[in-house]
Amino acid sequence: MNTTTLGLKPHSKHRLKPWRVSLLIASVFLMACGGSGGAEAKPSEDKGKPTTPGKPNKPTQPETPDTDTGNGSEGGDEPVVPENPYEPEVPVEAGQISVDGTLYNDIAAAQSAIQPGSLVVLGSGVYSQGLYIGHDDVTVQGSEGTHFKGAAIQGKGTFVVDGNNVVIEGIECSGVSVPDQNGACVRQQGQDLMLSNVYFHDSEQGVLSAQGSGKLTIEYSRFEQLGKAGRAHAVYSNNDSLEIRYSRFYSSKDQGHEIKSRAPRTLIEYSEIASLSGVDSRLVDVSNGGALTIRNSVLEQGPNTSNYQLIGFGLEGMTNSVAPSVVLENNIVLLERANGNVFLGLPSDSSGISISITGNDFIGEAKFNDKDQHNIPANNRLFTDRTSYGLGAFPELPDIGVQTP
């Protein structure tokens, strides 16, 4: 086995994780800025810089928050995303893999060296073999150009994670397919997984978690062109809780959802979720109820989507033990399905669900089927089309400053 020692101490404690840094920054900002400007605020002229899907820009974060909200309200409530903090802890040459400071030339040798608390850093290059992570507290980091392509192990996916408290960051993954048609870039089977700065695309599934697998956190990441036969999705969470922030989810395919969550608690914030030209299903499907919050995000229902509902809640049975609640606030929502759009799909008996829909901008009023429900006209702003909102032609999206691979 060909190894080289880098002279580093074994990695026993991770650095402060990016999600902890970003949560701290976001919390300070939110306490300083307060809430939205309310339903009576006049639309501003500048709707924010557009972003063109497929070529995500990486804007420089202003030193102070921009007080032009860009979403038709006043008072500085524009989503402000912290700078993306990621960089590998240890520089590694192309094609090499560092495990706690020792270099390996292939995945199998590196995998055998992983211990609890290990730091694994992969050099740039295309990897065709997946990685099994069976120990706890392991961090796997990619370098610029680290790409797992068509790699699947155990008939499940590229990364199969049985360890608890695992972090995977800086990885590109594509081309995952397995016989049962739910091949994932990451299969989470242990407790508590963090995905940061990953780019998962053109596979059957992005991430699939097992039932009761603790918390799944996704930040600064991009999921695109994922889905299979309406059963595999960009994100399929069976966790105890799902948290997504500062990320992009574009163009799920083959009637897959961008995000499907069976978690009792689902939080999505400061993110872009868009059908664009994809033949997707719902943008967000919270199948068994629970507590759902989506805020400060962009939601776009595209012209080719196969489902008229942008968001589904409890449509496969209200089986979660958490009191059912839906909070949708301060989002920009584009309704671009020509045959009509339902913003929130609910079960036939929704009397026990607490629903709050406030401070959102809805673009495409004529095709907004449920606009007269849930006090939407009183508590939100409705715009006829992209032009009236000051946004360019399809597929342009409002830019809220998300920085992803």
C-alpha positions in Angstrom: 0.0 0.0 0.0 1.5 3.3 -1.1 1.2 5.9 1.6 2.9 9.2 2.4 2.8 11.0 5.8 2.0 14.7 5.8 3.3 15.3 9.3 -0.1 16.3 10.7 -1.6 15.2 14.0 -4.5 12.8 13.7 -7.8 14.7 13.2 -9.8 14.2 16.4 -11.9 17.3 16.6 -13.5 19.1 13.6 -13.2 22.8 13.0 -16.3 24.9 13.7 -18.6 23.6 11.0 -19.8 26.0 8.3 -23.4 25.5 9.4 -22.5 26.7 12.9 -20.7 29.8 11.5 -23.6 30.6 9.1 -26.3 30.1 11.8 -24.4 32.5 14.1 -24.2 35.1 11.4 -27.8 34.7 10.3 -29.0 34.9 13.9 -27.2 38.1 14.6 -28.5 39.6 11.4 -32.1 38.6 12.0 -32.1 40.0 15.6 -30.8 43.3 14.2 -33.2 43.6 11.3 -36.6 42.5 12.7 -39.6 41.4 10.7 -41.1 42.2 7.3 -42.6 45.5 6.2 -46.2 44.1 6.2 -48.8 43.7 3.6 -49.4 47.5 3.0 -45.8 48.3 1.9 -45.4 49.5 -1.6 -43.5 47.5 -4.2 -39.9 48.8 -4.7 -38.7 49.5 -8.2 -35.6 47.3 -7.9 -36.4 43.7 -7.5 -32.9 42.5 -6.9 -30.3 41.2 -9.4 -31.5 38.3 -11.5 -29.7 35.0 -11.6 -29.6 32.8 -14.7 -30.1 29.1 -13.8 -27.2 27.0 -15.1 -24.7 29.7 -14.5 -25.0 30.5 -10.7 -23.3 33.8 -9.9 -21.3 34.2 -6.8 -21.9 37.8 -5.7 -19.8 39.6 -3.2 -21.6 39.9 0.1 -22.1 43.6 1.1 -20.5 44.7 4.3 -23.9 45.9 5.6 -27.3 44.5 4.8 -29.0 46.0 1.7 -32.1 48.0 2.9 -33.8 47.6 -0.5 -35.9 44.5 0.1 -36.3 43.6 -3.5 -39.5 41.9 -2.7 -42.0 44.7 -2.5 -41.8 45.5 1.2 -39.9 48.0 3.3 -37.8 47.7 6.4 -34.8 45.7 5.4 -36.2 42.2 5.3 -34.5 41.1 2.1 -32.9 37.6 2.5 -29.2 38.2 3.2 -27.1 35.1 2.8 -23.7 34.9 4.6 -20.5 34.4 2.6 -19.9 30.8 1.7 -17.1 29.8 4.2 -15.9 26.6 2.6 -12.3 25.6 1.9 -10.5 22.3 2.5 -8.6 22.1 5.7 -5.6 20.3 4.0 -4.5 20.9 0.5 -4.2 17.6 -1.4 -2.8 16.9 -4.9 -5.0 15.7 -7.7 -5.8 12.0 -7.5 -4.6 11.6 -3.9 -6.7 11.1 -0.7 -5.6 12.2 2.7 -6.9 10.4 5.8 -5.7 12.1 9.0 -2.6 13.3 7.2 -1.6 10.1 5.4 -1.9 10.0 1.7 -3.4 7.2 -0.3 -3.7 6.6 -4.0 -7.1 4.9 -4.2 -10.5 4.9 -2.5 -10.3 1.4 -1.1 -7.1 2.0 0.8 -8.3 5.3 2.1 -11.6 3.8 3.2 -9.8 1.1 5.2 -7.9 3.8 7.1 -10.9 5.8 8.2 -11.4 5.8 12.0 -13.8 7.6 14.3 -13.2 11.3 14.1 -11.2 11.1 10.8 -10.7 13.9 8.4 -10.7 12.7 4.7 -9.7 15.1 2.0 -9.9 14.1 -1.6 -7.8 15.8 -4.3 -9.3 16.9 -7.6 -10.2 14.4 -10.3 -13.0 12.0 -11.4 -13.6 9.1 -9.0 -15.5 6.1 -10.3 -15.7 4.2 -7.0 -18.0 5.1 -4.1 -17.0 5.5 -0.4 -18.5 3.7 2.6 -18.4 5.6 5.9 -19.0 3.4 8.9 -17.5 5.4 11.7 -18.8 8.4 13.7 -17.6 12.0 13.5 -16.0 11.7 10.1 -15.6 14.7 7.8 -15.1 14.1 4.1 -13.9 17.1 2.1 -13.4 17.6 -1.6 -11.0 19.9 -3.4 -11.9 22.1 -6.4 -12.7 19.6 -9.2 -13.5 16.5 -7.0 -16.2 14.7 -8.9 -17.7 11.2 -8.2 -19.2 10.1 -11.5 -21.3 7.0 -12.0 -20.1 5.5 -8.7 -22.4 3.3 -6.6 -21.7 0.8 -3.8 -24.0 -1.7 -2.1 -26.6 -1.1 -4.8 -27.5 2.1 -3.0 -25.4 5.1 -4.0 -22.0 6.8 -4.1 -21.6 7.6 -0.4 -23.2 5.1 2.0 -23.1 6.6 5.5 -23.7 4.4 8.5 -21.7 6.6 10.9 -23.2 9.2 13.1 -22.4 13.0 12.9 -20.8 12.8 9.5 -20.0 15.8 7.3 -19.6 15.7 3.5 -18.6 18.9 1.8 -17.0 20.2 -1.4 -18.1 17.2 -3.6 -19.6 16.9 -7.0 -21.6 13.8 -7.8 -23.4 12.7 -10.9 -24.6 9.7 -13.0 -25.8 7.5 -10.1 -28.1 4.7 -11.1 -28.9 1.4 -9.4 -31.2 -1.5 -10.2 -34.1 -0.4 -7.9 -34.0 3.1 -9.5 -33.3 5.1 -6.4 -29.5 5.4 -6.7 -28.4 8.4 -4.5 -25.3 10.5 -4.3 -25.6 10.0 -0.5 -27.5 7.3 1.3 -27.8 8.3 5.0 -28.3 5.4 7.4 -26.6 6.9 10.5 -27.7 9.7 12.7 -27.1 13.4 11.9 -25.6 14.2 8.5 -24.3 17.5 7.2 -24.0 18.3 3.5 -22.2 21.5 2.6 -21.1 22.8 -0.8 -22.1 19.7 -2.6 -23.3 19.7 -6.3 -25.4 16.7 -6.9 -26.9 16.3 -10.4 -28.1 14.1 -13.2 -28.7 11.0 -11.0 -31.7 9.1 -9.8 -31.6 10.7 -6.4 -29.6 13.3 -4.6 -29.8 12.2 -1.0 -32.0 9.5 0.5 -32.1 9.1 4.3 -33.4 6.1 6.3 -36.3 6.4 8.6 -35.4 7.9 12.0 -31.9 8.9 10.9 -31.7 12.0 13.1 -31.1 15.3 11.5 -30.2 16.1 7.9 -28.7 19.6 7.3 -28.0 20.9 3.8 -26.2 24.2 3.2 -24.5 26.1 0.3 -25.4 23.2 -2.0 -26.9 22.7 -5.5 -29.2 19.8 -6.6 -30.2 19.7 -10.2 -31.7 17.3 -12.8 -32.6 14.6 -10.2 -35.5 12.2 -10.0 -36.8 8.9 -11.3 -40.3 7.6 -12.1 -41.9 9.8 -9.5 -40.4 7.8 -6.7 -36.8 9.2 -6.5 -36.2 12.9 -5.7 -33.5 15.5 -5.3 -33.9 15.2 -1.6 -35.9 12.4 0.0 -35.8 12.8 3.8 -37.1 10.2 6.3 -35.2 12.0 9.1 -36.4 13.2 12.5 -35.7 16.8 11.2 -34.6 18.3 7.9 -33.0 21.8 7.6 -32.1 23.4 4.3 -30.6 26.8 3.8 -28.5 28.8 1.3 -29.0 26.2 -1.4 -30.5 25.7 -4.9 -32.8 23.0 -6.2 -33.4 23.1 -9.9 -35.2 21.1 -12.5 -36.1 17.8 -11.0 -37.0 15.3 -13.7 -39.2 12.3 -14.4 -41.9 13.7 -12.0 -39.6 13.8 -9.0 -40.0 16.4 -6.3 -37.3 18.9 -5.6 -37.7 18.1 -1.9 -39.7 15.3 -0.3 -39.8 15.2 3.4 -41.4 12.8 5.8 -39.6 14.4 8.7 -41.7 15.7 11.6 -39.9 19.0 11.3 -38.9 20.6 8.0 -37.2 24.0 7.7 -36.2 25.6 4.4 -34.8 29.1 4.3 -32.7 31.4 2.1 -32.9 29.0 -0.9 -34.0 28.7 -4.5 -36.4 25.9 -5.5 -37.4 26.0 -9.1 -38.9 23.7 -11.7 -37.6 25.8 -14.6 -38.1 23.6 -17.7 -38.0 20.3 -15.7 -40.8 17.8 -15.8 -41.0 17.7 -12.0 -43.8 17.2 -9.5 -44.1 19.3 -6.3 -41.4 21.7 -5.3 -41.8 20.6 -1.7 -43.8 17.6 -0.5 -44.1 17.2 3.2 -45.9 13.9 3.0 -47.0 13.1 6.5 -47.5 16.6 8.0 -45.6 17.9 11.0 -44.1 21.4 11.3 -43.2 23.0 7.9 -41.5 26.4 7.6 -40.4 27.9 4.3 -39.1 31.5 4.5 -37.0 34.0 2.6 -36.7 31.8 -0.4 -37.6 31.7 -4.2 -40.2 29.2 -5.3 -40.8 28.8 -9.0 -43.5 26.5 -10.5 -42.4 25.9 -14.1 -44.4 25.5 -17.3 -43.7 21.8 -17.7 -44.3 20.6 -14.1 -46.6 17.6 -13.9 -48.3 18.6 -10.7 -50.4 21.8 -10.2 -49.4 21.9 -6.5 -46.2 23.8 -5.5 -46.3 22.5 -2.0 -48.0 19.4 -0.7 -48.7 18.9 3.1 -50.0 15.8 4.7 -51.3 14.3 1.5 -50.1 10.7 2.4 -51.6 10.8 5.9 -51.1 13.0 8.9 -49.0 10.5 10.8 -46.3 12.7 12.3 -46.7 13.2 16.1 -45.7 16.9 15.9 -48.7 19.3 15.8 -49.4 20.1 12.1 -48.4 23.6 11.1 -47.4 25.4 7.9 -45.5 28.7 8.0 -44.7 30.3 4.6 -43.3 33.8 4.9 -41.3 36.3 3.0 -40.8 34.2 -0.2 -40.9 35.1 -3.8 -43.3 32.7 -5.6 -43.5 32.4 -9.4 -46.6 30.6 -10.7 -45.8 29.6 -14.3 -47.8 26.5 -15.0 -50.2 27.5 -17.8 -53.0 25.3 -16.6 -53.1 26.7 -13.1 -51.2 26.6 -9.9 -52.1 25.6 -6.3 -49.7 27.1 -3.9 -50.5 24.8 -1.0 -52.1 21.4 -1.4 -53.8 20.0 1.7 -55.7 16.8 2.7 -59.5 16.9 2.5 -59.7 17.5 6.2 -57.3 20.3 7.0 -59.2 21.8 9.9 -56.5 20.9 12.5 -53.6 22.4 10.6 -52.3 25.8 11.7 -51.5 27.8 8.5 -49.7 31.2 8.2 -48.9 32.6 4.7 -47.6 36.2 5.1 -45.2 38.6 3.5 -44.8 36.7 0.2 -44.7 38.1 -3.3 -46.8 36.0 -5.7 -46.1 36.5 -9.4 -48.6 35.2 -11.9 -51.9 36.2 -10.3 -54.1 35.0 -13.2 -53.0 31.3 -12.8 -53.1 31.3 -8.9 -55.9 28.9 -8.2 -56.0 29.2 -4.4 -55.1 32.9 -4.0 -58.4 33.6 -2.1 -57.6 31.1 0.6 -55.7 31.5 3.9 -56.1 35.3 3.9 -53.5 35.4 1.1 -54.7 38.7 -0.5 -54.6 40.6 2.8 -51.2 39.4 4.0 -49.2 39.1 0.8 -48.5 41.0 -2.5 -49.9 39.7 -5.8 -48.3 40.7 -9.2 -49.8 40.0 -12.6 -46.6 38.8 -14.3 -42.8 39.0 -14.4 -42.9 42.4 -16.0 -45.1 44.0 -13.3 -42.6 42.6 -10.8 -39.6 44.0 -12.7 -38.2 40.6 -13.5 -36.9 39.4 -16.8 -38.2 36.7 -19.1 -38.2 33.0 -18.1 -36.0 31.4 -16.9 -34.6 34.3 -15.0 -35.0 34.1 -11.2 -34.7 36.7 -8.5 -31.2 36.7 -7.0 -31.2 36.5 -3.2 -27.5 36.0 -3.0 -27.2 32.3 -2.7 -23.7 31.0 -3.3 -23.4 27.4 -4.4 -21.0 25.2 -6.4 
